[in-house]
């Protein structure tokens, strides 16, 4: 951005999904972006690889945040962000979604009177058991610019009394992230061959949310249903999150992994390639609920609640751990190629792939120094 000085927009994040969803925005900002990583989720195997793969600039890293309880994560990040914003005051702060990192960034901006822009505002599960629900509501109350991905998200904000003038419907940045990071057809074909997979003939599953991994009963129910799909003759590929693996071992459930094709965690492009050709996705991820609509693939969401009802209309089914996973999976798989073709023809409810461009325009208006704004 020509009008904004170098490192004048602090982009605060702390998890891999935030890295993915803010990549295009950071690229469009160019030298104006100052990436700040709280370290909420940081390890070389996953986060380090994502930074490299996405081509993002080296962030300023905070310390002592990762692996801590929620309150400690937020307070540790908040204290360091306050010091950072005092030493190097940004013209605006950007946060995305509903993580502890996003809440810390929002509170730090608010405390210093710095304009705050919230990407992916207005998502609501109405489930008070989700820490993320509290985070996103709090961020939306104090944000100066709320970038709602959909009209439903805007309606949620208006129902809570948010001033319409603070809201802009931009679409979701995940659309451009998927388009930008999906490997070519030739690369995808090579990847499937290396994994020994046939397009449209396997299931891809990811499980990592605490509501599932912290319950041995939920883990048993989920992996029992995945194993049953393998028994039906359908390969099930599971990129296993380290936390999930540790919980499975602690619960003595390793035997349920025997028939599954378990892999290490995947880079974003590699995951998208496998998702693009899966007959079915099974996951508790929020991001995959959006990505499946861009890829045109069916999804079984294993959660109590969802903040992305837009995906449920055509692309996804919401189920709790148990036999309903298998029932929903078999219904979707029975639709075969006709079902996949139907989904592929539908537009994503999350936008047209121009969300990052719209957000940068909004940022320029809120962050541009007064003298530059007057000269524009």
Secondary structure as UniProt FT lines:
FT   TURN            2..3
FT   TURN            6..7
FT   STRAND          9..13
FT   HELIX           16..29
FT   HELIX           30..32
FT   STRAND          33..37
FT   TURN            40..41
FT   HELIX           44..48
FT   HELIX           49..54
FT   STRAND          60..61
FT   TURN            66..67
FT   HELIX           70..87
FT   STRAND          92..96
FT   TURN            97..98
FT   HELIX           100..111
FT   TURN            112..113
FT   STRAND          115..121
FT   TURN            128..129
FT   HELIX           131..142
FT   STRAND          145..148
FT   HELIX           151..159
FT   TURN            160..161
FT   HELIX           164..166
FT   STRAND          167..169
FT   HELIX           174..181
FT   HELIX           185..195
FT   TURN            199..200
FT   STRAND          202..206
FT   HELIX           210..213
FT   HELIX           216..231
FT   TURN            232..233
FT   STRAND          235..239
FT   HELIX           242..250
FT   TURN            251..252
FT   HELIX           254..257
FT   TURN            258..259
FT   STRAND          261..263
FT   HELIX           268..276
FT   STRAND          280..283
FT   HELIX           286..295
FT   STRAND          299..302
FT   HELIX           309..312
FT   TURN            313..315
FT   STRAND          316..319
FT   HELIX           323..334
FT   HELIX           336..344
FT   TURN            349..350
FT   HELIX           355..367
FT   HELIX           370..375
//
